[in-house]
Amino acid sequence: MIREKLIEKQIGKTDFRWRSEEISRIEGLSDAVFGFAITLLVVSLEVPKTFSELANTMNGFGAFAISFVLLFLVWFNQHKFFRRYGLQDNVTLWLNAALLFVVLFYVYPLKFLFSFLVSKFTGGHGEIRLPNGNMEAMLENDGQMRTLMIIFGVGYLAVFGVFVLLHIHAYRKREQLELNTLERFDTVSSIQESSLNCLIAIISISLVYFGGARFSALAGLAYMLTGVVMTIHGSIMGARRRRLEQKSPEVLDAT
């Protein structure tokens, strides 16, 4: 399993101590769900019988690649959470279940959105070839694009909202987990990162919900803020963390 290899090679491990190096039943179920979600990204693609069908199939590669990367990032963040905190209580179980529910529910909307965007960016007209060979527009009007952006935004908000709650739960158990000062700082930083992603999703949803279909493109561009916001936040928190590390060794002990 990929998770076992990551654990074996200590990938993703920093100076944040790992409290679990065993794959739990929760993670085993999660791996099955994420694997099924990735399967759903391609399950509708039949084995091409002609070169024309193969070329048409390859048109979906871009959307699949983007969707796969996004799902992998969600999975990897979940992997780091379980390695760092090793929580297996009821709250963690139900929050993780909510995460898996969102992942499964939003697989098709995720692929649909990026299939449409890739088609547009590669000079297409946002059309898809039906099994009977006819071409049909993926979206019939701007109102459908508005709805699609709201659906995507709600899913984005839900995923990072779950990560906010998971890390808040871990922080509340800081005494039980014996988190030292740096680990507590990193946990708060993770809460802030996920919260900022939630804020970006809220901004995007608000643009199309209150502004209408004409703001759909702007709502999509709102997610471009992610890189800028995460860079600024990482720079600020990184500087604070370095100052914390320079303090006396006692500050690193669990308190």
Backbone as numpy.savetxt, mean C-alpha at the origin, in Angstrom:
# Nx Ny Nz CAx CAy CAz Cx Cy Cz
9.13 -19.86 0.97 8.30 -18.66 0.97 9.16 -17.42 0.97
8.65 -16.34 0.35 9.40 -15.10 0.29 9.64 -14.55 1.68
8.63 -14.62 2.54 8.77 -14.08 3.89 9.88 -14.79 4.66
10.00 -16.10 4.47 11.07 -16.85 5.15 12.44 -16.39 4.68
12.58 -16.15 3.37 13.85 -15.69 2.83 14.21 -14.31 3.35
13.21 -13.43 3.46 13.46 -12.09 3.99 13.93 -12.16 5.43
13.29 -13.05 6.22 13.69 -13.21 7.61 15.10 -13.78 7.70
15.37 -14.78 6.88 16.68 -15.42 6.90 17.80 -14.45 6.56
17.55 -13.56 5.60 18.57 -12.61 5.17 18.48 -11.28 5.91
17.55 -11.20 6.89 17.39 -10.01 7.71 17.08 -8.76 6.88
16.39 -8.95 5.76 16.05 -7.82 4.89 14.98 -6.97 5.56
15.22 -5.66 5.57 14.28 -4.74 6.21 14.59 -4.47 7.67
15.63 -5.14 8.18 15.98 -4.95 9.59 16.94 -3.78 9.74
16.62 -2.90 10.68 17.49 -1.77 11.00 17.93 -1.96 12.44
18.12 -0.86 13.15 18.46 -0.99 14.58 17.21 -1.12 15.44
16.05 -1.26 14.77 14.80 -1.57 15.47 14.80 -3.07 15.71
14.83 -3.49 16.96 14.93 -4.92 17.27 13.71 -5.69 16.78
13.97 -6.86 16.23 12.88 -7.75 15.83 12.43 -8.57 17.02
11.12 -8.63 17.19 10.55 -9.39 18.30 9.90 -10.67 17.82
10.03 -10.95 16.54 9.51 -12.20 15.99 10.28 -12.55 14.73
10.82 -13.75 14.71 11.49 -14.26 13.52 10.84 -15.54 13.04
9.64 -15.79 13.56 8.85 -16.94 13.14 7.60 -16.44 12.43
7.21 -17.16 11.37 6.01 -16.78 10.63 4.79 -17.26 11.38
3.94 -16.34 11.76 2.74 -16.67 12.53 1.63 -17.15 11.61
0.58 -17.69 12.20 -0.57 -18.14 11.42 -1.25 -16.95 10.74
-1.22 -15.78 11.40 -1.79 -14.57 10.79 -1.05 -14.23 9.51
0.29 -14.32 9.56 1.09 -14.01 8.39 0.91 -15.06 7.30
0.76 -16.33 7.71 0.53 -17.39 6.74 -0.75 -17.14 5.96
-1.82 -16.76 6.68 -3.08 -16.44 6.03 -2.91 -15.21 5.13
-2.17 -14.22 5.63 -1.94 -13.01 4.85 -1.24 -13.31 3.54
-0.23 -14.18 3.59 0.50 -14.54 2.38 -0.43 -15.19 1.36
-1.34 -16.04 1.85 -2.29 -16.70 0.95 -3.22 -15.67 0.30
-3.66 -14.70 1.09 -4.56 -13.66 0.57 -3.85 -12.77 -0.43
-2.63 -12.35 -0.11 -1.88 -11.50 -1.04 -1.58 -12.27 -2.33
-1.26 -13.56 -2.20 -1.01 -14.37 -3.38 -2.25 -14.48 -4.25
-3.40 -14.65 -3.60 -4.66 -14.72 -4.34 -4.97 -13.40 -5.02
-4.67 -12.29 -4.33 -4.91 -10.96 -4.90 -4.08 -10.76 -6.16
-2.81 -11.18 -6.11 -1.96 -11.06 -7.28 -2.47 -11.94 -8.41
-2.99 -13.13 -8.06 -3.57 -14.01 -9.07 -4.75 -13.35 -9.76
-5.56 -12.62 -8.98 -6.72 -11.94 -9.55 -6.32 -10.87 -10.56
-5.08 -10.36 -10.44 -4.63 -9.36 -11.39 -4.47 -9.93 -12.80
-4.22 -11.24 -12.88 -3.96 -11.84 -14.20 -4.93 -12.96 -14.56
-5.81 -13.32 -13.63 -6.65 -14.50 -13.87 -7.57 -14.32 -15.07
-7.89 -13.08 -15.41 -8.79 -12.86 -16.53 -8.08 -12.96 -17.88
-6.75 -13.08 -17.86 -5.99 -13.14 -19.10 -5.86 -14.58 -19.57
-6.41 -14.88 -20.73 -6.30 -16.21 -21.29 -4.95 -16.37 -22.00
-4.53 -17.62 -22.18 -3.31 -17.87 -22.93 -3.55 -17.45 -24.37
-2.74 -16.52 -24.90 -2.96 -16.04 -26.28 -2.77 -17.15 -27.31
-3.62 -17.13 -28.32 -3.58 -18.16 -29.36 -2.94 -17.65 -30.64
-2.87 -16.34 -30.81 -2.24 -15.74 -31.96 -1.32 -14.61 -31.49
-0.46 -14.14 -32.41 0.44 -13.06 -32.04 -0.35 -11.78 -31.72
-1.43 -11.56 -32.44 -2.25 -10.37 -32.17 -2.81 -10.41 -30.76
-3.25 -11.61 -30.34 -3.76 -11.76 -28.98 -2.63 -11.56 -27.96
-1.42 -12.05 -28.31 -0.28 -11.86 -27.42 0.04 -10.38 -27.26
0.04 -9.65 -28.38 0.33 -8.21 -28.33 -0.72 -7.48 -27.51
-1.97 -7.90 -27.64 -3.04 -7.28 -26.87 -2.89 -7.59 -25.39
-2.45 -8.82 -25.08 -2.22 -9.20 -23.69 -1.10 -8.38 -23.06
-0.04 -8.15 -23.84 1.11 -7.40 -23.34 0.75 -5.96 -23.02
-0.33 -5.48 -23.60 -0.77 -4.11 -23.30 -1.16 -3.95 -21.83
-1.50 -5.08 -21.21 -1.89 -5.01 -19.80 -0.72 -5.14 -18.85
0.51 -5.26 -19.40 1.67 -5.47 -18.54 1.92 -4.27 -17.62
1.81 -3.06 -18.15 2.08 -1.86 -17.35 1.18 -1.75 -16.14
-0.13 -1.97 -16.36 -1.09 -1.91 -15.25 -0.82 -2.99 -14.23
-0.48 -4.20 -14.72 -0.17 -5.30 -13.81 1.06 -4.98 -12.98
2.11 -4.44 -13.61 3.36 -4.13 -12.91 3.12 -3.10 -11.80
2.39 -2.04 -12.12 2.12 -1.00 -11.12 1.30 -1.57 -9.96
0.26 -2.31 -10.29 -0.60 -2.89 -9.26 0.19 -3.87 -8.39
1.06 -4.67 -9.03 1.88 -5.63 -8.29 2.80 -4.92 -7.31
3.44 -3.85 -7.75 4.36 -3.10 -6.88 3.62 -2.52 -5.68
2.43 -1.97 -5.91 1.65 -1.40 -4.81 1.25 -2.48 -3.80
0.83 -3.63 -4.29 0.46 -4.72 -3.39 1.68 -5.23 -2.62
2.82 -5.30 -3.30 4.03 -5.76 -2.63 4.45 -4.79 -1.53
4.32 -3.48 -1.77 4.69 -2.50 -0.75 3.80 -2.63 0.48
2.51 -2.88 0.26 1.60 -3.10 1.39 2.02 -4.34 2.16
2.31 -5.41 1.42 2.75 -6.67 2.06 4.05 -6.47 2.83
5.00 -5.75 2.26 6.29 -5.56 2.92 6.15 -4.72 4.19
5.28 -3.71 4.17 5.04 -2.92 5.38 4.41 -3.78 6.47
3.52 -4.68 6.05 2.93 -5.60 7.02 3.99 -6.53 7.59
4.88 -7.01 6.71 5.98 -7.89 7.13 6.85 -7.20 8.19
7.21 -5.95 7.97 8.05 -5.21 8.92 7.33 -5.02 10.26
6.01 -4.78 10.19 5.26 -4.59 11.43 5.33 -5.83 12.30
5.10 -7.00 11.71 5.11 -8.23 12.51 6.51 -8.59 12.99
7.54 -8.24 12.21 8.90 -8.52 12.66 9.25 -7.62 13.84
8.87 -6.38 13.76 9.25 -5.42 14.80 8.51 -5.62 16.11
7.23 -5.92 16.02 6.42 -5.95 17.24 5.98 -7.36 17.64
5.85 -8.27 16.71 5.49 -9.64 17.03 4.15 -9.79 17.73
3.23 -8.87 17.49 1.93 -8.90 18.16 1.01 -9.94 17.52
0.29 -10.67 18.37 -0.63 -11.70 17.89 -1.97 -11.62 18.64
-2.27 -10.48 19.23 -3.48 -10.35 20.03 -4.71 -10.11 19.15
-5.88 -10.01 19.79 -7.13 -9.88 19.05 -7.21 -8.60 18.23
-6.72 -7.49 18.80 -6.77 -6.21 18.08 -5.95 -6.31 16.79
-4.74 -6.86 16.91 -3.89 -7.03 15.73 -4.55 -7.95 14.71
-5.17 -9.02 15.20 -5.84 -9.98 14.32 -6.92 -9.32 13.49
-7.77 -8.52 14.15 -8.89 -7.90 13.45 -8.45 -6.77 12.54
-7.45 -6.02 12.96 -6.93 -4.96 12.09 -6.28 -5.55 10.85
-5.56 -6.65 11.03 -4.95 -7.31 9.88 -6.01 -7.89 8.97
-7.09 -8.40 9.55 -8.20 -8.91 8.74 -8.82 -7.79 7.91
-8.93 -6.61 8.50 -9.46 -5.45 7.77 -8.55 -5.09 6.60
-7.23 -5.17 6.83 -6.27 -4.89 5.77 -6.43 -5.88 4.62
-6.56 -7.17 4.95 -6.72 -8.19 3.91 -8.02 -8.00 3.14
-9.07 -7.61 3.84 -10.36 -7.35 3.19 -10.23 -6.24 2.16
-9.57 -5.16 2.55 -9.40 -4.02 1.64 -8.56 -4.43 0.43
-7.49 -5.18 0.68 -6.61 -5.62 -0.41 -7.40 -6.43 -1.44
-8.19 -7.39 -0.97 -8.96 -8.23 -1.88 -10.05 -7.44 -2.62
-10.72 -6.57 -1.89 -11.83 -5.83 -2.47 -11.37 -4.87 -3.56
-10.17 -4.32 -3.39 -9.72 -3.27 -4.30 -8.78 -3.76 -5.40
-8.61 -5.06 -5.54 -7.73 -5.57 -6.60 -8.24 -5.15 -7.99
-9.50 -5.39 -8.26 -10.03 -5.08 -9.58 -10.10 -3.57 -9.85
-10.59 -2.75 -8.89 -10.55 -1.30 -9.12 -9.13 -0.78 -9.35
-8.15 -1.37 -8.64 -6.76 -0.95 -8.79 -6.27 -1.24 -10.20
-6.50 -2.46 -10.67 -6.06 -2.83 -12.01 -6.82 -2.03 -13.07
-8.10 -1.81 -12.86 -8.90 -1.07 -13.83 -8.38 0.35 -13.98
-8.11 1.01 -12.86 -7.63 2.40 -12.90 -6.32 2.51 -13.66
-5.36 1.64 -13.31 -4.05 1.76 -13.94 -4.07 1.26 -15.39
-4.98 0.36 -15.72 -5.14 -0.04 -17.13 -5.60 1.16 -17.94
-6.53 1.92 -17.38 -7.03 3.12 -18.06 -5.93 4.17 -18.18
-5.19 4.42 -17.11 -4.16 5.45 -17.13 -3.01 5.09 -18.06
-2.59 3.81 -18.04 -1.51 3.37 -18.93 -1.94 3.53 -20.38
-3.19 3.19 -20.67 -3.70 3.35 -22.03 -3.63 4.81 -22.47
-4.00 5.71 -21.57 -3.96 7.13 -21.89 -2.54 7.64 -22.09
-1.64 7.23 -21.18 -0.26 7.72 -21.24 0.53 7.15 -22.41
0.09 6.03 -22.96 0.79 5.43 -24.09 0.14 5.79 -25.43
-0.67 6.82 -25.39 -1.26 7.31 -26.63 -2.58 6.69 -27.01
-3.13 5.88 -26.13 -4.42 5.26 -26.40 -5.58 6.18 -26.08
-6.77 5.64 -26.19 -7.97 6.44 -25.93 -8.79 5.88 -24.78
-8.12 5.09 -23.92 -8.85 4.51 -22.80 -9.87 3.49 -23.23
-9.49 2.66 -24.22 -10.40 1.65 -24.73 -9.86 0.25 -24.44
-10.73 -0.72 -24.47 -10.35 -2.10 -24.24 -11.01 -3.00 -25.28
-10.30 -4.05 -25.67 -10.85 -4.98 -26.65 -11.65 -6.06 -25.93
-12.90 -6.18 -26.29 -13.78 -7.18 -25.70 -13.51 -8.55 -26.31
-13.98 -9.63 -25.64 -13.76 -10.99 -26.19 -14.24 -11.17 -27.62
-15.27 -10.40 -28.03 -15.79 -10.52 -29.39 -14.99 -9.72 -30.41
-13.93 -9.05 -29.91 -13.06 -8.28 -30.81 -13.41 -6.82 -30.92
-14.55 -6.41 -30.42 -14.94 -5.00 -30.49 -14.18 -4.17 -29.47
-13.94 -2.92 -29.81 -13.30 -1.97 -28.90 -14.38 -1.15 -28.20
-14.21 -0.98 -26.90 -15.20 -0.21 -26.14 -14.48 0.66 -25.13
-15.00 1.87 -24.93 -14.40 2.81 -23.99 -14.51 2.26 -22.57
-13.40 2.35 -21.80 -13.41 1.86 -20.43 -14.27 2.76 -19.54
-14.29 4.04 -19.86 -15.13 5.00 -19.13 -16.01 5.74 -20.12
-17.29 5.83 -19.82 -18.23 6.44 -20.76 -18.33 7.94 -20.60
-18.06 8.44 -19.39 -18.18 9.88 -19.17 -17.31 10.31 -18.00
-17.19 11.62 -17.80 -16.35 12.15 -16.73 -16.88 11.78 -15.35
-18.19 11.57 -15.25 -18.77 11.20 -13.97 -18.24 9.86 -13.48
-18.02 8.94 -14.40 -17.48 7.63 -14.02 -16.03 7.76 -13.56
-15.27 8.66 -14.19 -13.89 8.90 -13.76 -13.88 9.48 -12.35
-14.80 10.36 -12.07 -14.92 10.94 -10.73 -15.19 9.85 -9.70
-16.12 8.96 -10.02 -16.45 7.87 -9.11 -15.26 6.93 -8.91
-14.55 6.66 -10.01 -13.38 5.77 -9.94 -12.30 6.36 -9.03
-12.07 7.67 -9.12 -11.06 8.30 -8.28 -11.48 8.27 -6.80
-12.77 8.39 -6.54 -13.25 8.31 -5.16 -13.05 6.89 -4.63
-13.37 5.89 -5.45 -13.20 4.49 -5.04 -11.73 4.22 -4.72
-10.83 4.66 -5.60 -9.40 4.45 -5.37 -8.95 5.18 -4.09
-9.42 6.41 -3.92 -9.03 7.19 -2.75 -9.48 6.56 -1.44
-10.69 6.02 -1.44 -11.21 5.36 -0.23 -10.37 4.13 0.10
-9.99 3.36 -0.94 -9.14 2.19 -0.71 -7.77 2.58 -0.18
-7.18 3.62 -0.76 -5.87 4.12 -0.32 -5.94 4.58 1.13
-7.01 5.31 1.44 -7.22 5.79 2.81 -7.39 4.63 3.78
-8.14 3.60 3.37 -8.40 2.46 4.24 -7.12 1.70 4.56
-6.27 1.46 3.55 -5.02 0.72 3.76 -4.13 1.44 4.76
-3.89 2.72 4.54 -2.99 3.44 5.44 -3.65 3.75 6.77
-4.99 3.82 6.77 -5.69 3.98 8.04 -5.48 2.78 8.94
-5.47 1.57 8.35 -5.21 0.36 9.12 -3.79 0.38 9.68
-2.82 0.83 8.88 -1.44 0.90 9.37 -1.30 1.92 10.50
-2.05 3.00 10.42 -2.06 3.97 11.53 -2.53 3.29 12.81
-3.64 2.56 12.72 -4.21 1.90 13.90 -3.29 0.80 14.42
-2.65 0.06 13.52 -1.73 -1.00 13.95 -0.56 -0.41 14.74
0.01 0.67 14.26 1.17 1.25 14.94 0.76 1.98 16.23
-0.44 2.55 16.25 -0.94 3.14 17.50 -1.11 2.04 18.54
-1.65 0.91 18.11 -1.82 -0.23 19.01 -0.47 -0.70 19.55
0.53 -0.77 18.68 1.87 -1.18 19.12 2.45 -0.16 20.10
2.22 1.11 19.84 2.75 2.15 20.74 2.10 2.08 22.12
0.83 1.77 22.14 0.15 1.64 23.42 0.70 0.48 24.24
1.28 -0.49 23.56 1.87 -1.65 24.23 3.39 -1.48 24.38
3.88 -0.25 24.32 5.32 0.00 24.36 5.99 -0.53 25.62
5.28 -0.49 26.75 5.86 -1.00 27.99 5.98 -2.52 27.92
4.91 -3.16 27.48 4.90 -4.61 27.39 5.94 -5.11 26.38
6.10 -4.37 25.28 7.05 -4.75 24.24 8.47 -4.31 24.57
8.61 -3.52 25.62 9.91 -3.01 26.04 10.61 -2.24 24.92
9.85 -1.33 24.31 10.43 -0.50 23.27 11.37 0.52 23.90
12.57 0.63 23.35 13.47 1.66 23.86 13.11 3.00 23.23
13.83 4.04 23.56 13.48 5.39 23.13 13.48 5.52 21.61
14.50 4.96 20.97 14.56 5.04 19.51 13.42 4.27 18.86
13.08 3.14 19.41 12.00 2.32 18.85 10.66 3.02 19.03
10.50 3.71 20.13 9.27 4.48 20.32 9.22 5.63 19.32
10.36 6.25 19.11 10.44 7.35 18.14 10.09 6.84 16.74
10.63 5.69 16.36 10.37 5.13 15.04 8.90 4.72 14.90
8.30 4.26 15.98 6.88 3.89 15.94 6.02 5.12 15.70
6.33 6.21 16.41 5.60 7.46 16.20 5.81 7.96 14.77
7.03 7.82 14.27 7.33 8.24 12.90 6.50 7.44 11.90
6.33 6.14 12.15 5.52 5.30 11.26 4.05 5.72 11.30
3.58 6.09 12.48 2.20 6.60 12.61 2.03 7.86 11.78
3.01 8.74 11.85 2.95 9.99 11.10 2.99 9.76 9.60
3.85 8.84 9.15 3.95 8.55 7.72 2.62 8.05 7.17
2.02 7.08 7.86 0.75 6.54 7.40 -0.35 7.60 7.47
-0.30 8.45 8.49 -1.29 9.52 8.62 -1.18 10.52 7.48
0.05 10.82 7.07 0.26 11.74 5.95 -0.29 11.15 4.66
-0.13 9.83 4.47 -0.71 9.18 3.30 -2.23 9.25 3.36
-2.79 9.09 4.54 -4.25 9.24 4.70 -4.70 10.65 4.33
-3.91 11.65 4.75 -4.25 13.04 4.45 -4.24 13.29 2.94
-3.25 12.73 2.24 -3.19 12.88 0.79 -4.42 12.27 0.14
-4.84 11.09 0.62 -6.04 10.45 0.08 -7.27 11.31 0.33
-7.36 11.91 1.51 -8.51 12.77 1.84 -8.54 13.99 0.93
-7.35 14.56 0.65 -7.28 15.71 -0.26 -7.78 15.31 -1.65
-7.32 14.15 -2.13 -7.74 13.68 -3.45 -9.25 13.45 -3.51
-9.77 12.75 -2.50 -11.21 12.47 -2.47 -12.01 13.77 -2.42
-11.55 14.72 -1.62 -12.26 15.99 -1.46 -12.31 16.77 -2.77
-11.21 16.71 -3.54 -11.15 17.45 -4.80 -12.26 17.02 -5.75
-12.44 15.69 -5.89 -13.46 15.23 -6.84 -14.86 15.19 -6.23
-14.93 15.00 -4.91 -16.24 14.93 -4.27 -16.92 16.31 -4.26
-16.13 17.32 -3.91 -16.70 18.68 -3.85 -16.51 19.46 -5.14
-15.45 19.16 -5.88 -15.17 19.92 -7.10 -15.79 19.34 -8.35
-16.19 18.08 -8.29 -16.81 17.47 -9.46 -15.82 16.81 -10.39
-16.32 16.31 -11.51 -15.52 15.54 -12.45 -14.37 16.34 -13.04
-14.51 17.66 -13.15 -13.45 18.46 -13.76 -12.16 18.46 -12.94
-12.24 18.00 -11.68 -11.06 17.94 -10.82 -10.48 16.53 -10.74
-10.96 15.62 -11.59 -10.49 14.24 -11.53 -8.98 14.13 -11.78
-8.50 14.85 -12.79 -7.06 14.80 -13.10 -6.25 15.37 -11.95
-6.73 16.45 -11.36 -6.02 17.06 -10.23 -6.02 16.14 -9.03
-7.12 15.41 -8.85 -7.20 14.44 -7.75 -6.17 13.35 -7.93
-5.95 12.93 -9.17 -4.92 11.92 -9.43 -3.53 12.46 -9.17
-3.31 13.70 -9.56 -1.99 14.32 -9.36 -1.69 14.53 -7.88
-2.73 14.56 -7.06 -2.53 14.76 -5.62 -1.64 13.67 -5.03
-1.71 12.48 -5.61 -0.89 11.37 -5.10 0.59 11.55 -5.43
0.87 12.46 -6.36 2.27 12.78 -6.65 2.92 13.51 -5.48
2.08 14.03 -4.59 2.61 14.69 -3.39 3.28 13.71 -2.45
2.96 12.43 -2.61 3.47 11.42 -1.68 4.99 11.45 -1.59
5.66 11.46 -2.74 7.12 11.48 -2.73 7.68 12.70 -2.05
7.09 13.85 -2.34 7.57 15.11 -1.75 7.33 15.12 -0.25
6.11 14.76 0.16 5.76 14.78 1.58 6.60 13.79 2.37
6.77 12.58 1.83 7.56 11.56 2.54 9.03 11.96 2.64
9.54 12.64 1.60 10.93 13.11 1.63 11.13 14.16 2.70
10.22 15.12 2.77 10.31 16.18 3.78 10.17 15.59 5.17
9.19 14.72 5.35 8.97 14.10 6.66 10.18 13.26 7.06
10.71 12.49 6.12 11.88 11.66 6.42 13.10 12.49 6.79
13.26 13.63 6.12 14.40 14.51 6.42 14.28 15.10 7.82
13.08 15.55 8.17 12.87 16.15 9.49 13.04 15.11 10.60
12.38 13.97 10.42 12.45 12.93 11.46 13.84 12.30 11.52
14.51 12.23 10.39 15.87 11.69 10.37 16.81 12.56 11.19
16.66 13.89 11.04 17.50 14.81 11.81 17.22 14.69 13.30
15.95 14.58 13.65 15.59 14.43 15.07 16.12 13.12 15.63
16.06 12.08 14.81 16.53 10.77 15.27 18.04 10.79 15.50
18.77 11.47 14.63 20.23 11.55 14.80 20.59 12.30 16.07
19.82 13.33 16.38 20.07 14.06 17.63 19.78 13.17 18.83
18.75 12.34 18.70 18.40 11.42 19.78 19.49 10.38 19.98
20.08 9.92 18.88 21.15 8.92 18.97 22.41 9.47 19.62
22.60 10.77 19.54 23.81 11.39 20.08 23.75 11.57 21.58
22.56 11.33 22.15 22.43 11.47 23.59 23.11 10.32 24.30
23.11 10.34 25.60 23.77 9.30 26.39 23.13 7.94 26.11
23.87 6.85 26.25 23.35 5.51 25.98 22.08 5.19 26.75
21.89 5.83 27.90 20.71 5.51 28.72 19.42 5.81 27.98
19.46 6.74 27.01 18.23 7.13 26.34 17.71 6.01 25.45
18.56 5.03 25.13 18.15 3.94 24.27 17.53 2.79 25.05
17.61 2.83 26.36 17.06 1.75 27.16 15.55 1.85 27.22
14.89 0.72 27.35 13.42 0.74 27.53 13.12 1.40 28.86
12.08 2.24 28.84 11.71 2.95 30.06 10.28 2.61 30.42
